[in-house]
C-alpha cells in the first residue's frame, strides 16, 4: 500500500513539473478550447445550419467533432498521455485537409456527402455477413437493398478498375489520398513532417516500439508504460493550431467576423513556437 501511494505521489509530482515546463502550450490549448466553446455557443455569428448549403452543415459538424477531439487531447496531455493523443491529432489533420479542399471548390461538398452511401452500404454488408444475435435481419436486409440501389447510381464517381479487372471503390471520397490533397491545399510540408509520424501511433507498426522500449538491464527489457512528458508540447501546439485553422476556414466561408478574437490566440501560438525553438537552440 505504501509503495502504491509513493508511486502515485511521484507521478503527480512529475505531472505538475510537466505542466509547468509546458505552461505556454497548455495555456494556448486552454485559450483555443475556450474560444471554440465561445464561438459554438454564439447564436449571432452566422454559424448556422443552412439546409440549402451543405457546406454550412459540414463546417458545424467538423468544428463540433474536432472540439470534442480537442477536449480529449487536452485531458490526455494533462495526464502525460500525449502518445495516445497522436492518433486524434492525425484525424484532426485529415479533416482540416478535407475542409480546406471543400472550401476551395464547393462542388466537392456533394461528393463528400454522397460517399457516405458507400460507407453505410459497406458496413451494412459486413453486419449481414458477420452479424450475430440481436440484429433485426429483415430490417437490415431491406436497408442494405436500399443502399445498394443508391450506391449503384453514383458508384461510377468513386470506383476504378484494378489490375485484376475488378471494380473497386477508392478508399477516400476524394479519389486522391491525403498526401495529394495536402499538397493541393498548401499543407504538403505539414503532411511530410507530421502526418506520417503520427500514423505510426495509429497503426500496428514496429517503429512505435522505440517510444515504449527503453533498453535492457541484464536479462530484463525496460519499458515505459503510463505517464510521461513525451510529445506533450508538440501535440498541444499542433492540435491548437489545426483547430484555429478550421476556425479560419469557417470565418471566411460564413463571414463570421472572428478575426479580432482568433488573432490573439494565433499570436500566442506563434510566440510559443518561437520560444520553444529558442529553448532547443540554447
C-alpha positions as CSV (number, residue, x, y, z in Angstrom):
1,X,0.0,0.0,0.0
2,X,2.8,2.4,0.9
3,X,4.6,1.7,-2.3
4,X,1.5,2.4,-4.3
5,X,1.0,5.7,-2.6
6,X,4.6,6.6,-3.1
7,X,4.4,5.8,-6.8
8,X,1.2,7.8,-7.1
9,X,2.9,10.8,-5.5
10,X,5.9,10.5,-7.8
11,X,3.6,10.5,-10.9
12,X,1.7,13.6,-9.6
13,X,4.9,15.5,-9.0
14,X,6.1,14.6,-12.5
15,X,2.8,15.8,-14.0
16,X,3.0,19.1,-12.1
17,X,6.6,19.6,-13.3
18,X,5.5,18.7,-16.8
19,X,2.6,21.2,-16.8
20,X,4.9,24.0,-15.5
21,X,7.6,23.2,-18.1
22,X,5.0,23.3,-20.9
23,X,2.8,26.0,-19.4
24,X,2.8,28.1,-22.7
25,X,1.4,25.2,-24.7
26,X,-1.2,24.3,-22.0
27,X,-2.2,28.0,-21.9
28,X,-2.6,28.1,-25.7
29,X,-4.7,25.0,-25.6
30,X,-6.9,26.5,-22.9
31,X,-7.4,29.7,-24.9
32,X,-8.2,27.7,-28.1
33,X,-10.6,25.4,-26.2
34,X,-12.4,28.4,-24.6
35,X,-12.5,30.3,-27.9
36,X,-14.0,27.3,-29.6
37,X,-16.8,27.0,-27.0
38,X,-17.5,30.7,-27.2
39,X,-17.9,30.5,-31.0
40,X,-20.0,27.4,-31.0
41,X,-22.4,28.9,-28.4
42,X,-22.7,32.3,-30.1
43,X,-26.0,32.4,-32.0
44,X,-25.3,35.7,-33.7
45,X,-22.0,34.9,-35.5
46,X,-23.6,33.4,-38.7
47,X,-22.5,29.8,-37.9
48,X,-25.9,28.4,-39.0
49,X,-27.2,25.1,-40.2
50,X,-28.4,26.1,-43.7
51,X,-30.5,23.4,-45.4
52,X,-29.7,25.0,-48.8
53,X,-26.0,25.0,-48.1
54,X,-24.4,21.6,-47.4
55,X,-21.0,23.1,-46.6
56,X,-22.6,25.0,-43.7
57,X,-23.5,21.7,-42.2
58,X,-20.0,20.2,-42.8
59,X,-18.5,23.2,-41.1
60,X,-20.6,22.8,-38.0
61,X,-20.1,19.0,-37.8
62,X,-16.3,19.4,-38.3
63,X,-16.0,22.1,-35.7
64,X,-18.1,20.1,-33.2
65,X,-16.3,16.8,-33.8
66,X,-12.9,18.4,-33.5
67,X,-13.8,20.4,-30.4
68,X,-14.6,17.0,-28.9
69,X,-11.1,15.8,-30.0
70,X,-9.6,18.9,-28.6
71,X,-11.1,18.2,-25.3
72,X,-9.8,14.6,-25.4
73,X,-6.3,15.7,-26.4
74,X,-6.3,18.3,-23.6
75,X,-7.2,15.7,-21.0
76,X,-4.7,13.1,-22.2
77,X,-1.9,15.7,-22.3
78,X,-2.7,16.8,-18.7
79,X,-2.2,13.2,-17.6
80,X,1.0,12.8,-19.6
81,X,-0.6,10.5,-22.2
82,X,0.2,12.5,-25.3
83,X,1.3,9.4,-27.2
84,X,-2.4,8.3,-27.1
85,X,-3.4,11.7,-28.4
86,X,-1.3,11.4,-31.6
87,X,-4.0,9.4,-33.5
88,X,-6.6,12.0,-32.6
89,X,-4.3,14.7,-33.8
90,X,-3.8,12.8,-37.0
91,X,-7.6,12.6,-37.5
92,X,-7.8,16.4,-37.0
93,X,-5.2,16.9,-39.7
94,X,-7.2,14.8,-42.2
95,X,-10.4,16.8,-41.5
96,X,-8.5,20.1,-41.8
97,X,-7.3,19.0,-45.2
98,X,-10.8,17.9,-46.3
99,X,-12.3,21.1,-45.0
100,X,-9.8,23.3,-47.0
101,X,-10.3,21.0,-50.0
102,X,-14.1,21.5,-50.0
103,X,-13.7,25.3,-49.3
104,X,-11.6,25.7,-52.4
105,X,-14.3,24.1,-54.6
106,X,-17.9,23.8,-53.3
107,X,-18.8,21.2,-55.9
108,X,-16.7,18.8,-53.9
109,X,-19.1,19.0,-50.9
110,X,-21.7,16.8,-52.6
111,X,-19.0,14.2,-53.3
112,X,-18.2,14.2,-49.6
113,X,-21.8,13.7,-48.7
114,X,-22.7,11.1,-51.3
115,X,-19.7,8.9,-50.5
116,X,-21.5,8.2,-47.2
117,X,-23.8,5.9,-49.1
118,X,-20.8,3.6,-49.8
119,X,-19.7,3.7,-46.2
120,X,-23.1,2.8,-44.9
121,X,-23.6,0.1,-47.5
122,X,-20.2,-1.5,-46.7
123,X,-20.9,-1.5,-43.0
124,X,-24.4,-3.0,-43.6
125,X,-22.9,-5.8,-45.8
126,X,-20.3,-6.6,-43.1
127,X,-23.1,-6.8,-40.5
128,X,-25.1,-9.1,-42.8
129,X,-22.0,-11.3,-43.3
130,X,-20.6,-11.4,-39.7
131,X,-23.5,-10.2,-37.5
132,X,-24.7,-12.2,-34.6
133,X,-27.7,-12.4,-32.4
134,X,-29.8,-9.3,-31.6
135,X,-29.9,-8.0,-35.2
136,X,-33.2,-7.2,-36.9
137,X,-32.3,-9.2,-40.0
138,X,-35.4,-8.3,-42.2
139,X,-34.8,-4.6,-41.4
140,X,-31.0,-4.9,-42.1
141,X,-31.5,-6.7,-45.5
142,X,-34.2,-4.2,-46.5
143,X,-31.9,-1.3,-45.6
144,X,-28.9,-2.8,-47.5
145,X,-31.1,-3.3,-50.6
146,X,-32.0,0.4,-50.5
147,X,-28.3,1.4,-50.0
148,X,-27.3,-0.8,-52.9
149,X,-29.7,0.9,-55.2
150,X,-28.4,4.3,-54.1
151,X,-24.8,3.2,-54.5
152,X,-25.3,1.8,-58.0
153,X,-26.5,5.3,-59.1
154,X,-23.3,7.0,-58.1
155,X,-20.6,4.3,-57.9
156,X,-19.0,5.4,-61.2
157,X,-17.8,8.6,-59.4
158,X,-15.9,6.6,-56.8
159,X,-14.7,3.4,-58.4
160,X,-11.9,2.3,-60.7
161,X,-10.7,-0.9,-62.5
162,X,-7.9,-2.6,-60.6
163,X,-5.2,-4.7,-62.2
164,X,-7.2,-7.9,-61.8
165,X,-10.1,-6.3,-63.8
166,X,-12.3,-5.9,-60.8
167,X,-14.2,-2.7,-60.0
168,X,-13.1,-1.3,-56.6
169,X,-14.1,1.7,-54.6
170,X,-11.5,4.4,-53.8
171,X,-10.7,4.3,-50.1
172,X,-11.5,8.0,-49.8
173,X,-14.3,10.2,-51.1
174,X,-11.8,12.4,-52.9
175,X,-10.3,9.6,-55.0
176,X,-6.9,11.1,-54.1
177,X,-5.0,10.2,-51.0
178,X,-4.3,12.5,-48.0
179,X,-0.8,13.4,-49.3
180,X,-2.1,14.5,-52.6
181,X,-4.9,16.6,-51.0
182,X,-2.4,18.1,-48.5
183,X,-0.3,19.4,-51.3
184,X,-3.3,20.7,-53.2
185,X,-4.4,22.8,-50.2
186,X,-0.9,24.1,-49.2
187,X,-0.3,21.6,-46.3
188,X,2.2,19.4,-48.1
189,X,5.1,20.2,-45.8
190,X,2.9,19.6,-42.7
191,X,2.0,16.3,-44.1
192,X,5.6,15.4,-44.8
193,X,6.9,16.0,-41.3
194,X,3.8,15.4,-39.2
195,X,1.2,13.0,-40.7
196,X,3.5,10.0,-41.4
197,X,5.0,10.1,-37.9
198,X,1.6,10.3,-36.2
199,X,0.3,7.4,-38.3
200,X,2.9,5.2,-36.6
201,X,0.8,5.5,-33.4
202,X,-2.5,4.8,-35.1
203,X,-1.5,1.5,-36.7
204,X,0.4,-1.6,-35.8
205,X,4.0,-0.5,-36.5
206,X,7.3,-1.6,-35.0
207,X,8.6,2.0,-35.2
208,X,6.4,3.0,-32.3
209,X,8.3,0.5,-30.1
210,X,11.1,3.0,-29.8
211,X,8.8,5.2,-27.6
212,X,8.0,2.3,-25.2
213,X,11.1,0.1,-25.0
214,X,13.9,2.0,-23.3
215,X,16.5,-0.7,-23.4
216,X,17.8,-3.7,-21.4
217,X,19.0,-4.2,-17.9
218,X,20.7,-7.5,-17.8
219,X,18.1,-10.1,-18.9
220,X,15.2,-7.7,-18.5
221,X,13.7,-5.4,-21.0
222,X,12.9,-1.9,-19.6
223,X,9.6,-0.5,-21.0
224,X,7.9,2.8,-20.3
225,X,4.1,2.4,-19.6
226,X,2.0,5.3,-18.3
227,X,2.5,9.0,-17.9
228,X,5.5,10.7,-19.5
229,X,6.4,14.1,-20.9
230,X,6.9,12.7,-24.4
231,X,5.1,14.7,-27.2
232,X,3.1,16.8,-24.8
233,X,4.2,20.3,-26.1
234,X,4.1,19.2,-29.7
235,X,0.6,17.6,-29.5
236,X,-0.8,20.6,-27.6
237,X,0.6,23.2,-30.1
238,X,-0.3,21.1,-33.2
239,X,-3.9,20.4,-32.1
240,X,-4.5,24.1,-31.1
241,X,-3.0,25.3,-34.4
242,X,-5.2,23.0,-36.5
243,X,-8.4,23.9,-34.7
244,X,-7.5,27.6,-35.3
245,X,-7.0,26.9,-39.0
246,X,-10.5,25.3,-39.1
247,X,-12.0,28.4,-37.4
248,X,-10.3,30.5,-40.1
249,X,-12.0,28.4,-42.8
250,X,-15.3,28.8,-41.1
251,X,-14.7,32.5,-40.5
252,X,-14.0,33.2,-44.2
253,X,-16.8,31.0,-45.5
254,X,-19.5,32.2,-43.2
255,X,-18.3,35.8,-42.9
256,X,-18.3,35.4,-39.1
257,X,-16.0,38.4,-38.3
258,X,-13.9,36.5,-35.9
259,X,-10.5,37.9,-36.7
260,X,-10.4,40.0,-33.5
261,X,-10.8,37.0,-31.3
262,X,-8.9,34.4,-33.3
263,X,-5.7,36.5,-33.9
264,X,-4.6,36.9,-30.3
265,X,-4.6,33.1,-29.9
266,X,-2.7,32.7,-33.1
267,X,-0.1,35.2,-32.0
268,X,0.3,33.4,-28.7
269,X,0.8,30.2,-30.6
270,X,3.5,31.7,-32.8
271,X,5.3,33.2,-29.9
272,X,5.1,29.8,-28.1
273,X,6.7,28.1,-31.1
274,X,9.4,30.7,-31.3
275,X,10.2,30.3,-27.6
276,X,10.3,26.5,-27.9
277,X,12.7,26.8,-30.8
278,X,14.9,29.2,-29.0
279,X,14.9,26.8,-26.0
280,X,16.0,23.9,-28.2
281,X,18.8,26.0,-29.7
282,X,20.2,27.2,-26.4
